Amino acid sequence: MINYYLITKPGIILGNLLTVAAGFLLGSHGNIDILLFLETLMGIAFIIASACVFNNYIDRNIDNKMERTKKRALVQGLINHRNALIFATLLAFLGTAILYIFTNTLTVAVAAIGFFVYVVLYSFWKSRTVYGTAIGSVAGAVPPVVGYCAASNAFDAAAAILFAIL
């Protein structure tokens, strides 16, 4: 079980949840809905976890070449590749369902864009282009916007500025 937890990259999830919280607080304009805040954090945490598992799956062949990553569960065969894909898909479905039910479609759309940028663009291009870090920074700038949109149900100038700052 610990290996499934570790392939979600809990440190990345926590770091991103901090920025989701900041975006949510800004989007709340002083009127904080605690239940919505917790639902937003839970939904996006599952989506981020899913993206990290997919990233682990995509990187499994290059991870065995780096000292820092060669002991990851998928590299060592501790988790079946098929099971990892099922796990990632379930996490994505659960996170999307939570955001869809408890927040708004704008939040779901922004989260989906961040997921796509991280899993598809960043994961596949980071070792093929010098722009990998820039692509990754786009994915990293999405979580606070998710929080902002969940609280305000708007993508306005403040959300754009928040995105641009990160």
C-alpha positions in Angstrom: 0.0 0.0 0.0 2.8 2.4 0.8 4.0 2.2 -2.8 0.7 3.4 -4.1 0.8 6.3 -1.7 4.4 7.2 -2.8 3.6 7.1 -6.5 1.1 9.9 -5.9 4.1 12.1 -4.9 2.6 13.4 -1.6 5.1 16.3 -1.4 3.9 17.7 -4.8 0.3 17.3 -3.7 0.9 19.2 -0.4 2.9 22.0 -2.2 0.1 22.4 -4.7 -2.6 22.4 -2.1 -1.0 25.3 -0.4 -1.3 27.3 -3.6 -4.9 26.1 -4.1 -5.7 27.4 -0.6 -4.1 30.8 -1.3 -6.1 31.1 -4.5 -9.3 30.0 -2.7 -8.8 32.6 0.0 -8.2 35.4 -2.6 -11.3 34.3 -4.6 -13.4 34.2 -1.4 -13.1 38.0 -1.0 -13.3 37.6 2.8 -16.4 35.3 2.7 -14.9 31.9 3.2 -17.1 28.8 2.8 -15.2 26.2 4.8 -17.0 23.2 3.4 -16.4 24.4 -0.2 -12.8 25.0 0.7 -12.4 21.4 2.0 -14.3 19.9 -1.0 -12.1 21.9 -3.3 -8.9 20.7 -1.6 -10.1 17.1 -1.7 -11.1 17.1 -5.3 -7.9 18.8 -6.6 -5.7 16.6 -4.3 -7.1 13.5 -6.1 -6.6 15.1 -9.5 -3.0 16.1 -8.7 -2.3 12.6 -7.3 -3.7 11.1 -10.5 -1.4 13.3 -12.6 1.6 12.3 -10.5 0.8 8.6 -11.0 0.4 9.1 -14.7 3.7 11.0 -14.7 5.4 8.1 -12.8 4.1 5.7 -15.4 5.2 7.8 -18.3 8.7 8.3 -16.8 9.3 4.7 -15.7 11.8 4.0 -18.4 13.9 7.1 -17.9 13.6 7.0 -14.1 15.8 3.9 -13.9 18.7 6.0 -15.4 18.7 8.6 -12.6 20.0 8.1 -9.1 17.2 10.1 -7.6 14.4 8.2 -9.3 15.7 4.7 -9.9 14.1 3.3 -6.7 10.5 4.3 -7.6 7.9 1.6 -7.3 7.2 1.4 -11.0 10.9 1.2 -12.0 11.5 -1.6 -9.5 8.3 -3.5 -10.5 6.7 -3.1 -7.1 3.5 -2.0 -8.7 2.1 -3.5 -11.9 2.0 -1.0 -14.7 -1.7 -1.9 -15.5 -2.6 -1.4 -11.8 -0.9 2.0 -11.8 -2.9 3.1 -14.8 -6.1 1.9 -13.2 -5.2 3.7 -9.9 -4.4 6.9 -11.8 -7.7 6.7 -13.7 -9.7 6.1 -10.5 -8.0 9.1 -8.8 -8.8 11.3 -11.7 -12.4 10.2 -11.8 -12.9 10.7 -8.1 -11.3 14.1 -8.1 -13.2 15.3 -11.1 -16.5 14.0 -9.6 -15.8 15.8 -6.3 -15.1 19.1 -8.1 -18.0 18.7 -10.4 -20.5 17.9 -7.6 -19.3 20.5 -5.1 -17.7 23.4 -7.0 -18.5 24.5 -10.5 -17.8 23.7 -14.2 -15.2 26.4 -14.5 -13.2 24.9 -11.7 -13.4 21.5 -13.3 -12.3 22.9 -16.7 -9.3 24.7 -15.2 -8.3 21.6 -13.3 -8.6 19.6 -16.5 -6.4 22.0 -18.3 -3.8 21.8 -15.6 -4.0 18.0 -15.7 -3.5 18.0 -19.5 -0.6 20.3 -19.4 1.2 18.3 -16.7 0.4 14.8 -17.9 0.6 15.2 -21.6 2.7 18.3 -22.4 5.1 18.3 -19.5 5.5 14.5 -19.0 6.2 13.9 -22.7 8.2 17.0 -23.6 10.3 17.6 -20.5 13.2 15.5 -21.8 12.7 16.4 -25.4 12.8 20.2 -25.3 14.6 23.0 -23.5 11.2 24.4 -22.7 10.3 21.6 -20.3 10.6 23.9 -17.3 8.4 26.5 -18.9 5.8 23.9 -19.7 6.0 22.6 -16.1 5.6 26.2 -14.7 2.3 26.5 -16.6 1.0 23.3 -14.9 2.3 24.7 -11.5 0.5 28.0 -12.0 -2.9 26.2 -12.4 -3.7 25.1 -8.8 -4.1 28.6 -7.3 -6.4 29.4 -10.2 -8.4 26.3 -9.4 -8.8 27.5 -5.8 -9.8 31.0 -7.0 -12.4 29.7 -9.5 -13.9 27.3 -6.9 -14.4 30.2 -4.5 -15.5 32.9 -7.0 -16.9 30.9 -10.0 -15.1 33.4 -12.1 -12.0 33.7 -14.2 -11.3 37.4 -14.1 -8.3 39.7 -14.1 -7.4 38.6 -10.6 -7.3 35.0 -11.7 -5.2 35.9 -14.7 -2.8 37.9 -12.6 -2.5 35.0 -10.1 -1.7 32.7 -12.9 0.8 35.1 -14.5 2.6 35.6 -11.1 3.2 31.9 -10.7 
